[in-house]
Amino acid sequence: MADVVRDGATLITRRPLVIDVGAAGKGYLVDIISAILQHAGVARFVVDAGGDLRHRGEHGIRVGLEHPLDPRLVIGVANLQNRALCASAVNRRAWGNGLHHVLDARTGAPVTEVVATWVVVGDAALADGRAERSPDFDGELYT
């Protein structure tokens, strides 16, 4: 018997389980820091948490998208203004052959045909969680 059963959008657990909110945790922290800055009256800022960014300001910024297999290379550019960008790749947080944290949202299993994702949406918590769950998402998704 499976420990977790999916019934549409509902997950049913058969025993106590630990839920890892790490997929959106760092993004959420970026959002908290952004809110503190905004509340303090800071009009322009970039909060950068190593792959999780949030920008605020009149002028946007260009962000290089790191090559997932060679961090010395940039494979694309995202224009970011008053939004968040979060990245995820199969070479980060990997536990073995084919076991990593970038999941196929349709199956819950690690992706096999995508090596990296970059998501741009309004807040970093959502972008962070979505970057680790590809595809089927409403926003800008770079794969």
VOBA-1610 file (N, C-alpha, C; in pm, whole numbers, padded with zeros to 5 digits, always signed):
BEGIN
Met+00084-00117+00000Met+00000+00000+00000Met+00089+00125+00000Ala+00057+00221-00083Ala+00133+00346-00092Ala+00109+00432+00032Asp+00215+00503+00075Asp+00203+00594+00189Asp+00123+00718+00155Val+00127+00758+00027Val+00055+00877-00018Val-00025+00841-00143Val-00151+00878-00143Val-00239+00853-00256Val-00290+00988-00305Arg-00287+01009-00435Arg-00338+01134-00494Arg-00482+01111-00540Asp-00570+01201-00500Asp-00709+01200-00544Asp-00738+01338-00600Gly-00713+01356-00731Gly-00725+01488-00792Gly-00619+01581-00734Ala-00664+01693-00676Ala-00572+01790-00617Ala-00546+01760-00469Thr-00599+01649-00417Thr-00586+01613-00276Thr-00486+01500-00259Leu-00399+01514-00159Leu-00309+01406-00121Leu-00359+01345+00009Ile-00368+01213+00012Ile-00413+01141+00131Ile-00294+01061+00182Thr-00258+01082+00310Thr-00146+01009+00367Thr-00197+00894+00452Arg-00126+00783+00448Arg-00165+00664+00523Arg-00093+00655+00658Arg+00007+00742+00678Arg+00082+00747+00804Arg+00138+00887+00820Pro+00188+00922+00938Pro+00248+01055+00954Pro+00368+01071+00860Leu+00377+01187+00796Leu+00485+01216+00703Leu+00542+01353+00730Val+00667+01373+00692Val+00730+01504+00699Val+00710+01573+00565Ile+00664+01696+00568Ile+00646+01774+00446Ile+00760+01874+00438Asp+00838+01866+00332Asp+00952+01955+00311Asp+00905+02078+00235Val+00903+02194+00301Val+00861+02317+00236Val+00981+02391+00176Gly+01094+02323+00169Gly+01215+02385+00115Gly+01199+02435-00027Ala+01107+02377-00104Ala+01088+02418-00242Ala+01047+02564-00253Ala+00985+02617-00149Ala+00944+02758-00153Ala+01001+02837-00037Gly+01074+02773+00052Gly+01124+02838+00174Gly+01219+02953+00149Lys+01318+02933+00064Lys+01415+03040+00036Lys+01345+03154-00037Gly+01256+03122-00130Gly+01180+03226-00199Gly+01094+03306-00103Tyr+01035+03237-00005Tyr+00953+03305+00095Tyr+01037+03402+00176Leu+01160+03361+00212Leu+01250+03450+00284Leu+01283+03573+00199Val+01304+03555+00069Val+01329+03668-00021Val+01209+03762-00019Asp+01088+03708-00019Asp+00968+03792-00013Asp+00958+03868+00118Ile+00994+03804+00229Ile+00990+03871+00360Ile+01089+03988+00362Ile+01211+03965+00315Ile+01311+04071+00312Ile+01266+04184+00220Ser+01206+04148+00106Ser+01154+04250+00014Ser+01046+04335+00080Ala+00957+04270+00154Ala+00850+04343+00222Ala+00906+04438+00328Ile+01009+04394+00399Ile+01073+04480+00499Ile+01134+04603+00431Leu+01202+04581+00318Leu+01261+04694+00245Leu+01154+04790+00195Gln+01046+04737+00139Gln+00939+04822+00090Gln+00876+04902+00204His+00853+04835+00316His+00793+04901+00433His+00883+05013+00486Ala+01015+04995+00470Ala+01111+05097+00514Ala+01126+05209+00412Gly+01052+05200+00301Gly+01055+05307+00202Gly+01163+05292+00096Val+01226+05177+00088Val+01329+05155-00015Val+01257+05132-00148Ala+01284+05218-00245Ala+01212+05213-00373Ala+01279+05123-00476Arg+01411+05104-00463Arg+01484+05022-00562Arg+01570+04921-00488Phe+01556+04794-00524Phe+01642+04692-00463Phe+01638+04564-00546Val+01738+04482-00520Val+01741+04344-00567Val+01779+04259-00446Val+01696+04165-00412Val+01730+04068-00309Val+01774+03943-00384Asp+01897+03899-00358Asp+01955+03784-00427Asp+01991+03678-00324Ala+01924+03565-00333Ala+01950+03453-00241Ala+02007+03335-00318Gly+02098+03360-00409Gly+02164+03252-00481Gly+02068+03168-00564Gly+02019+03224-00671Gly+01924+03153-00757Gly+01781+03198-00739Asp+01753+03269-00631Asp+01621+03324-00603Asp+01637+03475-00591Leu+01575+03549-00683Leu+01589+03695-00689Leu+01453+03762-00683Arg+01452+03882-00627Arg+01333+03966-00639Arg+01380+04109-00664His+01322+04171-00766His+01359+04306-00807His+01244+04401-00780Arg+01282+04523-00744Arg+01184+04632-00735Arg+01253+04758-00782Gly+01187+04831-00869Gly+01243+04957-00914Gly+01188+05000-01047Glu+01214+05125-01078Glu+01165+05186-01201Glu+01229+05125-01326His+01353+05084-01314His+01426+05027-01428His+01455+04880-01401Gly+01426+04798-01501Gly+01449+04655-01488Gly+01596+04619-01497Ile+01625+04494-01472Ile+01761+04442-01481Ile+01761+04320-01573Arg+01878+04291-01628Arg+01896+04171-01709Arg+01968+04068-01623Val+01914+03947-01620Val+01971+03842-01537Val+02017+03727-01627Gly+02144+03692-01617Gly+02196+03580-01694Gly+02148+03449-01636Leu+02105+03358-01724Leu+02058+03226-01682Leu+02175+03129-01691Glu+02217+03078-01576Glu+02334+02991-01568Glu+02310+02859-01641His+02410+02817-01716His+02406+02686-01781His+02402+02581-01671Pro+02307+02487-01676Pro+02292+02391-01567Pro+02408+02291-01554Leu+02485+02274-01659Leu+02595+02179-01653Leu+02733+02245-01647Asp+02738+02379-01667Asp+02863+02452-01660Asp+02836+02592-01605Pro+02855+02612-01474Pro+02820+02740-01413Pro+02903+02859-01464Arg+03002+02834-01547Arg+03080+02945-01605Arg+03011+03004-01726Leu+02904+02938-01775Leu+02837+02981-01897Leu+02698+03036-01868Val+02657+03132-01951Val+02520+03186-01947Val+02452+03140-02075Ile+02333+03080-02062Ile+02266+03027-02182Ile+02144+03110-02223Gly+02115+03213-02148Gly+02003+03301-02183Gly+01998+03418-02088Val+01906+03509-02114Val+01890+03628-02032Val+01742+03650-02005Ala+01709+03679-01881Ala+01571+03716-01844Ala+01571+03862-01805Asn+01473+03936-01854Asn+01455+04076-01814Asn+01361+04076-01694Leu+01406+04138-01587Leu+01332+04132-01461Leu+01302+04272-01411Gln+01174+04301-01391Gln+01134+04429-01333Gln+01012+04409-01245Asn+01029+04442-01118Asn+00922+04431-01019Asn+00861+04291-01015Arg+00950+04193-01027Arg+00908+04053-01024Arg+01017+03971-00959Ala+00991+03843-00946Ala+01088+03749-00889Ala+01128+03648-00994Leu+01252+03603-00985Leu+01303+03497-01072Leu+01369+03393-00983Cys+01331+03268-01001Cys+01394+03159-00928Cys+01436+03051-01026Ala+01547+02987-00994Ala+01606+02885-01081Ala+01619+02754-01006Ser+01620+02646-01082Ser+01645+02515-01025Ser+01703+02426-01134Ala+01791+02336-01094Ala+01854+02247-01192Ala+01875+02110-01130Val+01883+02009-01216Val+01896+01872-01169Val+02032+01843-01107Asn+02131+01928-01131Asn+02264+01907-01072Asn+02274+01966-00932Arg+02171+02033-00886Arg+02167+02089-00749Arg+02074+02001-00666Arg+02110+01976-00545Arg+02029+01889-00458Arg+01998+01758-00526Ala+02102+01687-00566Ala+02088+01555-00630Ala+02136+01448-00532Trp+02069+01333-00533Trp+02099+01228-00436Trp+02147+01099-00501Gly+02156+01094-00630Gly+02199+00973-00697Gly+02154+00975-00841Asn+02178+00868-00911Asn+02146+00857-01053Asn+01996+00880-01075Gly+01964+00997-01132Gly+01824+01028-01163Gly+01742+01077-01046Leu+01802+01090-00928Leu+01728+01136-00811Leu+01770+01278-00779His+01677+01371-00793His+01703+01512-00769His+01573+01580-00733His+01578+01711-00712His+01462+01783-00660His+01375+01851-00764Val+01407+01843-00892Val+01321+01902-00995Val+01219+01795-01035Leu+01094+01820-01001Leu+00990+01718-01017Leu+00894+01751-01130Asp+00843+01647-01193Asp+00738+01661-01293Asp+00606+01677-01217Ala+00541+01791-01233Ala+00418+01820-01159Ala+00307+01721-01191Arg+00314+01657-01306Arg+00209+01562-01345Arg+00223+01428-01274Thr+00347+01390-01241Thr+00371+01257-01184Thr+00430+01260-01043Gly+00494+01371-01005Gly+00562+01378-00877Gly+00700+01315-00878Ala+00741+01260-00992Ala+00872+01194-01005Ala+00975+01293-01058Pro+01104+01269-01031Pro+01208+01356-01088Pro+01198+01360-01240Val+01217+01481-01296Val+01211+01496-01442Val+01326+01421-01507Thr+01303+01377-01630Thr+01407+01307-01705Thr+01444+01380-01833Glu+01360+01472-01878Glu+01385+01541-02005Glu+01412+01690-01989Val+01420+01739-01866Val+01448+01879-01838Val+01568+01882-01744Val+01665+01971-01771Val+01781+01980-01682Val+01778+02104-01595Ala+01699+02205-01633Ala+01692+02327-01552Ala+01563+02402-01583Thr+01519+02479-01484Thr+01403+02566-01502Thr+01433+02702-01440Trp+01373+02804-01498Trp+01378+02940-01444Trp+01236+02992-01452Val+01186+03045-01343Val+01049+03092-01338Val+01046+03240-01298Val+00967+03319-01371Val+00948+03461-01339Val+00800+03482-01309Val+00770+03524-01186Val+00634+03558-01144Val+00642+03672-01044Gly+00530+03708-00985Gly+00524+03824-00896Gly+00598+03808-00764Asp+00598+03689-00704Asp+00667+03674-00577Asp+00760+03554-00579Ala+00863+03561-00496Ala+00970+03462-00500Ala+00926+03326-00444Ala+00837+03323-00345Ala+00794+03194-00291Ala+00727+03110-00399Leu+00639+03172-00476Leu+00574+03100-00585Leu+00674+03060-00692Ala+00762+03153-00729Ala+00863+03121-00831Ala+00953+03007-00785Asp+00993+03009-00659Asp+01081+02905-00604Asp+01013+02768-00610Gly+00891+02762-00563Gly+00818+02635-00566Gly+00793+02586-00708Arg+00759+02677-00798Arg+00732+02639-00937Arg+00857+02598-01012Ala+00972+02655-00977Ala+01097+02620-01046Ala+01134+02475-01022Glu+01084+02418-00914Glu+01115+02279-00883Glu+01002+02185-00924Arg+00899+02240-00986Arg+00787+02160-01033Arg+00754+02202-01174Ser+00797+02126-01271Ser+00778+02159-01411Ser+00702+02045-01477Pro+00625+02064-01577Pro+00566+02184-01638Pro+00428+02212-01581Asp+00332+02253-01666Asp+00194+02280-01627Asp+00185+02390-01522Phe+00221+02509-01560Phe+00223+02620-01467Phe+00192+02748-01543Asp+00122+02839-01478Asp+00077+02963-01539Asp+00173+03076-01501Gly+00264+03112-01588Gly+00363+03215-01564Gly+00470+03202-01671Glu+00582+03267-01654Glu+00691+03254-01747Glu+00782+03142-01700Leu+00796+03038-01778Leu+00879+02924-01743Leu+00981+02904-01853Tyr+01107+02909-01818Tyr+01216+02885-01913Tyr+01273+02747-01883Thr+01275+02659-01981Thr+01335+02527-01960Thr+01440+02500-02065
//
